[in-house]
Amino acid sequence: MKRPGPLLTLLAGLLLAVFMLSLNATTGVRNASSYRPRTPAAAPPASAAPGKSTSPPSPSPSPSASPVPNADYAGRTDDDSSAVAVSLRDGRAIAYFCDGHDKESWLKGDVGDDGTLRLTGKNGAELDGTLRDGRRIRGTVDLGGRRYPFTADKAVKPSGLYRATATVRGAALDGGWIVLPGGKQVGILDRDGEPSAAPVIDPETGAVTVDGRKLTAHPVTP
């Protein structure tokens, strides 16, 4: 049997080489088109535990305002014409404005959590004020078409606000007193709607004599 010649052998080798190159090229294209790089998953925050929400924590609540104290305050208007006393109890307030002659007003209302006061009285009287550090009230009283700025400091007994009501010899009496720090008193006694300067009370006991009758003025709270 005759052995294949060199030319036939070379041709067969070339055909085999072409086939192998074609096969490699086809495989490489398929593999390249099917390749998709993996995107690494985002790592959870270091503080997050498995199975728990990773939402940001809620902001811490702001500190609450200091509570409004149960206390009494007394002072004078900026023009030194009148006195103002305020009593605070459990978010309520009662106040008394008095010039010691013929002008007075009782006012009442609520105290805001931030220490603001807006009190009202008869004939459109108003008191607007702010409690500062629990030690004093700074505000204004609007009465009779005038505005009276005032400062009332925290009062220590016997300073504060007092009132006495009674009927004497058929007349209705209503007396209001402000005992200021230092002991000075400012008050008005109303007899059947007629105001006049009030007699001095004993601030330790509240005792006072009106038209020959002994009465007792009591501390005023809301």
C-alpha positions in Angstrom: 0.0 0.0 0.0 1.3 3.5 -0.9 1.9 6.0 1.9 0.3 9.5 1.6 2.6 12.0 0.0 4.0 15.0 1.8 1.6 17.4 0.1 -1.4 15.5 1.2 -0.1 15.4 4.8 0.5 19.1 4.8 -3.0 19.8 3.5 -4.6 17.7 6.2 -2.6 19.5 8.8 -3.7 22.9 7.5 -7.4 21.8 7.5 -7.1 20.6 11.1 -5.5 23.9 12.2 -8.2 25.9 10.5 -10.9 23.8 12.2 -9.3 24.2 15.7 -9.0 28.0 15.3 -12.6 28.3 14.2 -13.8 26.2 17.2 -11.8 28.3 19.7 -13.1 31.6 18.3 -16.7 30.4 18.5 -16.3 29.2 22.0 -14.7 32.5 23.1 -17.5 34.6 21.7 -20.2 32.6 23.4 -18.4 32.6 26.7 -17.8 36.4 26.5 -21.4 37.1 25.6 -22.8 35.1 28.6 -20.4 36.5 31.2 -22.0 39.0 33.7 -19.9 40.4 36.5 -21.5 40.1 39.9 -22.2 43.3 41.7 -21.3 42.9 45.3 -24.3 43.3 47.6 -24.3 46.4 49.8 -23.2 45.5 53.3 -25.6 46.3 56.1 -24.6 49.0 58.5 -22.3 47.8 61.3 -25.0 48.6 63.9 -27.8 46.7 62.1 -28.7 43.3 63.4 -30.0 40.5 61.1 -33.8 40.8 60.7 -34.0 44.3 62.0 -34.8 47.6 60.2 -31.8 49.6 59.1 -33.7 52.9 58.9 -31.9 55.8 60.7 -32.8 56.3 64.4 -35.3 58.9 65.4 -33.9 62.1 66.8 -33.8 62.4 70.5 -36.6 64.4 72.0 -35.8 67.9 73.1 -35.6 68.6 76.8 -39.0 69.4 78.3 -39.6 72.9 79.6 -39.1 73.5 83.4 -42.4 73.0 85.2 -44.3 76.2 86.2 -43.9 76.5 90.0 -46.7 77.0 92.5 -45.7 80.4 93.8 -46.6 84.0 94.5 -45.2 87.1 92.9 -45.4 90.8 93.9 -44.0 94.0 92.5 -44.6 97.4 91.1 -45.3 99.0 87.8 -42.4 100.7 86.0 -43.8 104.1 86.7 -44.2 103.2 90.4 -47.8 104.3 90.4 -49.3 100.8 91.2 -48.6 97.4 92.5 -49.2 93.9 90.9 -49.4 90.6 92.5 -49.8 87.2 90.8 -50.5 83.8 92.4 -49.8 80.6 90.4 -51.2 77.2 91.2 -51.3 74.0 89.0 -51.3 75.9 85.7 -53.8 78.5 86.8 -53.2 82.1 87.7 -55.0 85.0 89.5 -53.6 88.5 89.7 -54.5 91.8 91.3 -53.6 95.3 90.0 -54.0 98.2 92.4 -53.0 101.8 92.7 -54.0 102.1 96.4 -56.6 104.8 95.7 -59.4 104.1 93.2 -58.0 101.9 90.4 -58.0 98.1 90.7 -58.6 94.9 88.7 -58.8 91.2 89.5 -57.6 89.0 86.6 -57.4 85.3 86.0 -56.5 82.7 83.4 -54.2 79.9 82.5 -50.4 79.6 82.5 -48.7 78.2 79.4 -46.2 75.3 79.7 -43.6 77.9 78.6 -44.5 80.2 81.5 -46.6 82.7 79.4 -49.6 84.3 81.1 -52.6 85.9 79.4 -55.1 86.9 82.1 -58.4 88.8 81.7 -60.6 90.8 84.0 -63.7 93.0 84.0 -64.1 95.9 81.6 -61.6 94.5 79.1 -58.6 94.5 81.5 -55.7 92.3 80.4 -52.4 91.1 81.9 -49.8 89.6 79.5 -46.6 88.3 81.1 -43.8 85.8 81.0 -42.4 83.8 83.9 -38.6 84.1 83.8 -36.6 81.2 85.4 -39.4 80.8 88.0 -38.0 83.9 89.8 -40.0 86.8 88.4 -42.8 87.8 86.1 -42.3 90.5 83.5 -45.3 91.8 81.7 -47.9 94.5 81.2 -51.4 95.4 82.5 -53.9 97.1 80.1 -56.5 98.9 82.1 -58.7 101.9 81.4 -57.0 102.7 78.1 -53.5 102.7 79.7 -50.7 100.2 79.6 -48.6 99.5 82.8 -45.4 97.6 82.3 -44.4 95.8 85.6 -42.0 93.4 87.2 -43.1 91.1 90.0 -40.5 89.1 91.9 -41.1 85.8 93.7 -42.7 86.6 97.1 -41.8 85.1 100.4 -44.5 85.1 103.0 -45.9 87.3 104.4 -45.5 89.1 101.0 -48.2 88.2 98.5 -51.8 88.7 97.7 -54.7 88.9 100.2 -58.5 89.5 100.1 -61.4 89.9 102.5 -65.1 90.0 101.7 -67.9 90.7 104.2 -71.2 92.6 104.7 -70.9 95.3 107.4 -73.9 97.4 108.4 -75.6 96.4 105.2 -72.7 97.4 102.9 -70.9 94.8 100.8 -67.2 95.1 101.4 -64.5 93.7 99.1 -60.9 94.4 100.0 -57.7 93.5 98.2 -54.1 93.9 99.5 -50.7 93.4 98.0 -47.9 93.1 100.5 -44.7 93.9 98.8 -41.2 92.6 99.7 -40.0 94.8 102.5 -43.5 95.0 104.1 -45.1 97.9 102.3 -48.9 97.4 101.5 -51.0 98.6 98.6 -54.7 98.0 98.8 -58.2 99.1 98.0 -61.4 98.6 100.0 -64.6 98.6 97.9 -67.8 99.5 99.7 -70.9 98.9 97.5 -68.9 99.8 94.4 -67.1 102.8 96.0 -63.3 102.3 96.1 -61.0 103.9 98.6 -57.6 103.2 100.2 -57.7 100.0 102.3 -56.7 100.0 106.0 -53.5 98.1 106.9 -53.7 94.4 107.6 -51.6 92.3 109.9 -49.8 90.2 107.2 -48.9 87.5 109.8 -52.6 86.9 110.7 -54.6 88.8 108.0 -56.4 90.7 110.7 -58.0 94.0 109.8 -60.6 96.3 111.3 -63.2 97.8 108.9 -65.9 100.2 110.2 -65.4 98.9 113.7 -65.6 95.2 112.7 -62.7 92.8 112.7 -62.2 90.9 109.5 -59.6 88.4 108.3 -57.9 88.8 104.9 -56.8 85.5 103.5 -54.0 84.7 101.0 -55.4 84.4 97.5 -54.7 81.4 95.2 -56.4 80.4 92.0 
